[in-house]
Amino acid sequence: MPEELYNLTIVIERNGYSFHCTEPRAVSVVEKISDTFSFVHASDFHIGDPRGIGVNIKETIRWKAAKKSIEEINLLHPDFVIISGDLVYGQYYPFEYTREYKKCYEILQSFDVPTFLCPGNHDGYFKFREDGFNFWKEYFGPLYYSFDYGNYHFLAVNSYDWPPYARITLLFIPLNWGGYISDEQLKWIEKDLMENDANLTFMFMHHNPLWDTKRNSLLGNEYYNRKEILSLIYEYDVDAVMAGHVHYDNITVINGTIFITTTTVASSLGKDDAYWGYRLIEIENGSIASYNYREPEYSIPSYHLNITYENDYTAIVENELERDMICHLKFVVPSGEYDAKNGEIIMERERNGRAEIYVKTVVEKKSRKEVILIQSSVPTDRLSLYSRQRFQNLA
């Protein structure tokens, strides 16, 4: 079957009744997993957060900035995306989580690649008898877990693992919004690292364990188990730790571990030189090759990579960034044989007289490229049986 991100539907029939459940974007099919791959690290989507108004009021309305970042990440088409917390806001009014989690879940379905999430403080406040983490588990799953991508291991850590009473908000102000890793989770992390024999090991969480978060507490509580998890990171040679929370970029390397903090996708900014963005991390031949868009620490600024479809056959990609970008485009056109001008066709899928054509192109820095699908003179009815069978199935 074609490489793609597929929905998974389970149907149970019993005693004449039928029950079904669908999980969108649940199965990713790839030809192979290579030692050269890329993923995007994003953080602090903050669906429902009004604080982005001070940065750009137009793009804060209707979560435009979050949607725009997803559009750009889809253009880059990494192998997967990691989001390190604060997907929603959850701090202002009663029953806010009901609306924000639903909307966030809908927005995340726009990703063309797999996504892996861990929670942040805004995702887990406890207010008006509403526990944000109950919504997290309903929409996204466990609060901490690990997964493998080939011979590369990833741990998703819940760094807001406070007990419910410590996650309470009073008059819209939380008691604690800093880091906390429970003893139980710390034991799980150590066991997971102990059993891991991957080529590279990555960890992602919301609160960077290098920094204490005592000021993120009305009671002056410190980042619980911060030093303990740092000891595990160093002892088990974790290659990179990714975090968010502070709404600006930072890179710190200690004992061979790269601590990567990525700015917010759509909220207030934590430093004068900060901006909205996301970070592309590239692995080449089993080694971390790149994690900065611009030295010494900066991520890719959003709103600098744009695509416009002039019609079904023509797309214009504008790259305002200071580096060349490999972009992936998708066209939906009548079935037939096509060539791509200014691009390379990497996959075709056909069904019911329509075809999806996937095109890869390199857009040079500070440039604009027009990609055009051109139908060849070979009629559809002369397509080989091999071509028909190869591209017959759509997700």
C-alpha positions as CSV (number, residue, x, y, z in Angstrom):
1,M,0.0,0.0,0.0
2,P,1.2,3.6,-0.6
3,E,3.2,5.4,2.0
4,E,0.8,7.5,3.9
5,L,-0.8,8.4,7.3
6,Y,-3.9,6.3,7.7
7,N,-7.0,6.3,9.9
8,L,-7.7,3.2,11.9
9,T,-11.2,2.0,12.4
10,I,-12.2,-0.9,14.6
11,V,-15.7,-2.4,14.2
12,I,-17.3,-4.9,16.7
13,E,-20.5,-6.7,15.8
14,R,-22.4,-8.6,18.4
15,N,-26.0,-9.7,18.9
16,G,-27.1,-7.8,15.8
17,Y,-25.5,-4.6,17.0
18,S,-22.5,-2.8,15.4
19,F,-20.0,-0.7,17.4
20,H,-17.2,1.2,15.8
21,C,-14.4,3.6,16.8
22,T,-12.1,5.5,14.5
23,E,-8.7,7.0,15.4
24,P,-7.6,9.5,12.7
25,R,-3.9,9.5,11.6
26,A,-3.2,6.4,13.7
27,V,-1.1,4.3,11.3
28,S,1.9,5.6,9.4
29,V,3.1,3.4,6.5
30,V,6.6,4.0,5.2
31,E,8.8,2.0,2.9
32,K,11.7,1.9,5.4
33,I,13.1,3.7,8.4
34,S,16.5,5.1,7.6
35,D,19.3,6.4,9.7
36,T,18.8,9.7,8.0
37,F,15.5,11.4,8.9
38,S,14.1,14.6,10.3
39,F,11.5,15.7,12.8
40,V,10.1,19.0,14.0
41,H,10.0,20.1,17.6
42,A,7.2,22.6,18.4
43,S,5.9,23.8,21.7
44,D,3.2,26.0,23.3
45,F,0.4,26.0,20.8
46,H,-1.8,27.5,23.5
47,I,-5.2,27.0,21.8
48,G,-7.5,29.6,23.5
49,D,-4.7,31.8,24.8
50,P,-5.3,35.5,24.3
51,R,-1.8,36.6,25.1
52,G,-0.7,36.3,21.5
53,I,-2.7,39.5,20.8
54,G,0.3,41.5,21.9
55,V,2.4,39.9,19.2
56,N,-0.1,39.8,16.3
57,I,-3.8,40.3,17.0
58,K,-4.8,39.3,13.5
59,E,-3.1,35.9,13.6
60,T,-4.2,35.2,17.2
61,I,-7.9,35.2,16.2
62,R,-9.3,31.8,15.4
63,W,-6.0,30.2,16.1
64,K,-4.5,31.3,12.8
65,A,-0.9,31.1,14.0
66,A,-1.2,27.5,15.1
67,K,-2.9,26.5,11.8
68,K,-0.2,28.4,9.8
69,S,2.6,26.6,11.6
70,I,1.0,23.3,10.7
71,E,0.7,24.3,7.1
72,E,4.4,25.2,7.0
73,I,5.5,22.0,8.8
74,N,3.4,20.0,6.3
75,L,5.4,21.7,3.5
76,L,8.6,20.6,5.1
77,H,7.1,17.1,5.6
78,P,9.4,15.7,8.4
79,D,9.1,12.1,9.4
80,F,7.2,13.1,12.5
81,V,6.5,16.0,14.9
82,I,7.1,16.3,18.6
83,I,5.0,18.9,20.6
84,S,6.3,19.5,24.1
85,G,3.2,20.8,26.0
86,D,0.9,23.7,26.5
87,L,-1.4,22.7,23.7
88,V,-4.3,24.5,25.3
89,Y,-4.7,27.5,27.7
90,G,-7.2,26.4,30.3
91,Q,-6.8,29.3,32.7
92,Y,-9.6,31.9,32.3
93,Y,-13.2,30.7,32.6
94,P,-15.2,27.7,33.8
95,F,-15.4,24.7,31.5
96,E,-12.8,26.2,29.2
97,Y,-11.1,22.8,28.6
98,T,-14.3,21.4,27.1
99,R,-14.0,23.8,24.2
100,E,-10.2,24.1,23.9
101,Y,-9.3,20.4,23.9
102,K,-11.9,19.7,21.2
103,K,-10.7,22.6,19.0
104,C,-7.0,21.6,19.6
105,Y,-7.8,18.0,18.6
106,E,-9.4,19.2,15.4
107,I,-6.6,21.5,14.5
108,L,-4.0,18.7,15.0
109,Q,-5.7,16.5,12.5
110,S,-4.4,18.9,9.8
111,F,-0.9,17.4,10.2
112,D,0.2,15.2,7.3
113,V,2.7,13.4,9.5
114,P,2.6,11.5,12.8
115,T,2.6,13.7,16.0
116,F,3.8,12.8,19.5
117,L,2.7,15.0,22.5
118,C,3.6,15.5,26.1
119,P,1.6,17.8,28.5
120,G,2.5,21.2,29.9
121,N,1.2,23.1,32.8
122,H,-1.7,24.8,30.9
123,D,-2.9,21.4,29.8
124,G,-3.4,20.1,33.4
125,Y,-4.9,22.8,35.6
126,F,-7.6,21.7,38.1
127,K,-10.4,24.2,38.4
128,F,-14.2,24.2,38.8
129,R,-14.1,20.4,39.3
130,E,-12.6,20.2,35.8
131,D,-9.2,18.4,35.6
132,G,-7.3,19.2,32.4
133,F,-5.5,15.9,32.5
134,N,-8.8,14.0,32.2
135,F,-9.3,15.7,28.9
136,W,-5.7,15.0,27.8
137,K,-6.1,11.3,28.4
138,E,-9.5,11.3,26.6
139,Y,-8.2,13.1,23.5
140,F,-4.5,12.3,23.4
141,G,-3.7,9.3,25.6
142,P,-1.2,8.7,28.4
143,L,0.5,11.5,30.2
144,Y,4.0,9.9,29.7
145,Y,5.2,7.1,27.5
146,S,8.1,6.1,25.1
147,F,8.3,5.0,21.5
148,D,11.0,3.9,19.0
149,Y,11.6,5.2,15.6
150,G,13.8,2.4,14.1
151,N,16.9,2.3,16.4
152,Y,16.1,5.7,17.9
153,H,14.3,6.0,21.3
154,F,12.1,8.8,22.5
155,L,10.7,9.4,26.0
156,A,7.7,11.7,26.5
157,V,7.8,13.0,30.0
158,N,5.1,14.8,32.0
159,S,6.9,17.6,33.8
160,Y,3.7,18.9,35.3
161,D,3.0,15.8,37.3
162,W,1.8,17.6,40.4
163,P,-1.0,15.9,42.4
164,P,-4.4,17.4,41.7
165,Y,-4.6,19.7,44.8
166,A,-1.3,21.3,43.7
167,R,-2.7,22.0,40.2
168,I,-5.6,24.1,41.5
169,T,-6.2,27.6,40.1
170,L,-7.6,30.3,42.4
171,L,-9.3,33.2,40.7
172,F,-7.7,32.2,37.4
173,I,-4.2,32.0,39.0
174,P,-2.6,28.6,39.4
175,L,-0.9,27.6,42.6
176,N,1.9,26.1,40.6
177,W,2.9,26.3,37.0
178,G,6.4,25.1,37.3
179,G,8.0,21.7,36.9
180,Y,7.2,18.5,38.9
181,I,8.1,14.9,38.1
182,S,6.6,12.4,40.5
183,D,8.6,9.7,42.2
184,E,6.5,7.1,40.4
185,Q,7.2,8.6,37.0
186,L,10.9,9.0,37.8
187,K,11.1,5.2,38.5
188,W,9.5,4.6,35.2
189,I,11.9,6.9,33.4
190,E,14.9,5.1,35.0
191,K,13.5,1.7,34.0
192,D,12.8,2.8,30.5
193,L,16.3,4.2,30.1
194,M,17.9,1.1,31.7
195,E,16.2,-1.2,29.1
196,N,17.0,1.1,26.2
197,D,19.8,0.1,23.7
198,A,19.1,2.7,21.0
199,N,21.5,4.4,18.7
200,L,20.3,7.8,19.9
201,T,18.0,8.6,22.9
202,F,15.8,11.7,23.0
203,M,13.6,13.0,25.8
204,F,11.0,15.7,25.5
205,M,9.1,17.5,28.3
206,H,7.6,20.9,28.9
207,H,9.9,22.3,31.6
208,N,13.6,22.3,30.9
209,P,15.3,20.4,33.8
210,L,18.3,22.7,33.7
211,W,16.3,25.5,35.1
212,D,14.5,25.6,38.5
213,T,11.0,26.9,38.4
214,K,10.6,28.2,42.0
215,R,9.3,31.5,40.7
216,N,6.5,29.6,38.9
217,S,4.8,28.9,42.2
218,L,2.7,31.0,44.5
219,L,4.1,28.8,47.3
220,G,7.7,29.0,46.2
221,N,7.8,25.3,45.3
222,E,10.9,24.2,43.5
223,Y,11.0,21.9,40.4
224,Y,10.5,18.6,42.1
225,N,12.9,15.8,41.1
226,R,14.7,18.2,38.7
227,K,18.2,17.2,39.9
228,E,17.2,13.5,39.9
229,I,16.1,13.5,36.3
230,L,19.3,15.4,35.3
231,S,21.3,12.6,37.0
232,L,19.4,10.0,34.9
233,I,20.0,12.0,31.7
234,Y,23.7,12.1,32.3
235,E,24.0,8.6,33.6
236,Y,22.2,7.0,30.6
237,D,23.8,9.4,28.0
238,V,20.5,10.9,26.7
239,D,21.6,12.7,23.5
240,A,19.0,15.5,23.4
241,V,16.3,16.9,25.7
242,M,13.6,19.1,24.2
243,A,11.4,21.5,26.1
244,G,9.3,24.7,25.8
245,H,7.4,26.7,28.5
246,V,9.5,29.9,28.4
247,H,8.5,31.1,24.9
248,Y,12.0,31.7,23.5
249,D,14.8,29.7,22.0
250,N,17.8,28.3,23.9
251,I,20.5,25.7,23.3
252,T,22.7,24.5,26.1
253,V,25.1,21.5,25.9
254,I,26.3,19.8,29.1
255,N,28.1,16.5,29.4
256,G,27.4,15.8,25.7
257,T,23.6,16.2,26.1
258,I,22.0,18.9,24.0
259,F,19.2,20.7,25.9
260,I,16.9,22.3,23.2
261,T,14.3,24.8,24.2
262,T,12.0,26.0,21.4
263,T,9.9,29.1,21.3
264,T,6.1,29.3,21.3
265,V,4.0,28.6,18.2
266,A,1.4,31.2,19.2
267,S,1.5,33.1,22.5
268,S,3.4,36.0,24.3
269,L,7.1,36.1,23.9
270,G,9.6,35.6,26.7
271,K,12.6,37.6,25.3
272,D,13.1,40.6,23.1
273,D,14.7,38.6,20.3
274,A,12.0,35.8,20.5
275,Y,9.5,35.1,17.8
276,W,6.8,32.5,16.9
277,G,8.4,29.4,15.4
278,Y,9.2,25.7,15.4
279,R,12.5,23.8,15.1
280,L,13.6,21.3,12.4
281,I,16.0,18.6,13.8
282,E,17.9,16.6,11.2
283,I,19.6,13.2,11.8
284,E,22.1,12.1,9.2
285,N,23.7,8.6,9.2
286,G,22.7,8.1,12.8
287,S,24.1,11.4,14.2
288,I,22.4,14.6,15.1
289,A,23.4,16.9,12.3
290,S,21.3,20.1,12.7
291,Y,18.9,21.6,15.2
292,N,19.4,25.4,14.6
293,Y,17.9,27.4,11.8
294,R,20.2,30.3,12.7
295,E,23.1,30.2,15.1
296,P,23.6,30.0,18.0
297,E,20.1,28.8,19.1
298,Y,17.2,30.0,16.9
299,S,14.3,28.0,15.5
300,I,12.6,28.6,12.2
301,P,10.4,31.7,12.3
302,S,6.8,31.1,11.2
303,Y,5.2,33.1,8.4
304,H,8.3,32.9,6.2
305,L,7.2,29.9,4.2
306,N,4.0,30.2,2.2
307,I,2.2,28.2,-0.5
308,T,-0.6,29.3,-2.8
309,Y,-2.5,27.1,-5.2
310,E,-3.3,29.1,-8.3
311,N,-5.4,26.2,-9.6
312,D,-5.5,22.4,-9.5
313,Y,-2.3,22.2,-11.4
314,T,-0.2,25.2,-10.3
315,A,1.3,26.0,-6.9
316,I,3.5,28.9,-5.9
317,V,5.9,28.4,-2.9
318,E,7.5,31.5,-1.4
319,N,10.6,31.0,0.8
320,E,11.5,34.1,2.7
321,L,13.9,32.2,5.0
322,E,17.7,32.5,4.9
323,R,18.3,28.9,3.8
324,D,17.1,26.6,1.0
325,M,14.1,24.4,2.0
326,I,12.9,21.1,0.6
327,C,9.2,21.3,0.2
328,H,6.5,18.7,-0.4
329,L,3.3,19.6,-2.3
330,K,0.1,17.6,-3.0
331,F,-2.1,18.0,-6.1
332,V,-5.5,16.4,-6.6
333,V,-6.3,16.2,-10.3
334,P,-8.1,13.9,-12.8
335,S,-6.4,10.6,-13.3
336,G,-3.7,10.5,-16.0
337,E,0.1,10.6,-16.5
338,Y,1.8,13.8,-15.4
339,D,5.2,15.4,-15.3
340,A,6.2,18.1,-12.9
341,K,7.8,21.4,-13.9
342,N,10.2,22.6,-11.2
343,G,9.7,19.5,-9.1
344,E,9.9,15.8,-8.9
345,I,6.9,13.5,-8.6
346,I,7.6,11.1,-5.7
347,M,4.3,9.3,-5.5
348,E,0.9,9.0,-7.2
349,R,-2.3,7.5,-5.9
350,E,-5.4,6.9,-8.0
351,R,-9.1,6.2,-7.2
352,N,-12.4,6.8,-8.9
353,G,-11.0,8.8,-11.7
354,R,-9.0,11.2,-9.4
355,A,-5.3,11.1,-8.5
356,E,-3.2,12.5,-5.7
357,I,0.2,13.6,-7.0
358,Y,3.0,14.2,-4.5
359,V,5.8,16.5,-5.7
360,K,9.1,17.4,-4.0
361,T,10.9,20.6,-4.8
362,V,13.8,22.6,-3.5
363,V,12.9,26.3,-3.0
364,E,16.1,28.4,-2.7
365,K,16.4,30.9,0.0
366,K,14.7,34.3,-0.5
367,S,13.0,33.0,-3.6
368,R,9.7,32.1,-5.2
369,K,9.1,28.9,-7.1
370,E,6.2,28.0,-9.4
371,V,5.5,24.2,-9.5
372,I,3.2,23.0,-12.4
373,L,1.7,19.6,-13.2
374,I,1.7,18.9,-16.9
375,Q,-0.4,16.1,-18.2
376,S,1.4,14.0,-20.8
377,S,-0.1,12.9,-24.1
378,V,-0.6,9.3,-23.0
379,P,-4.3,8.6,-22.4
380,T,-5.4,7.3,-19.1
381,D,-6.7,4.0,-20.7
382,R,-3.2,3.2,-21.9
383,L,-1.7,3.2,-18.4
384,S,0.0,-0.1,-17.6
385,L,-1.6,-2.7,-15.4
386,Y,1.3,-2.2,-13.1
387,S,0.6,1.5,-12.7
388,R,-3.0,0.8,-12.0
389,Q,-2.3,-1.7,-9.3
390,R,0.5,0.3,-7.8
391,F,-1.5,3.5,-7.3
392,Q,-5.0,2.1,-6.9
393,N,-5.5,2.4,-3.1
394,L,-6.3,5.7,-1.4
395,A,-6.3,6.1,2.4
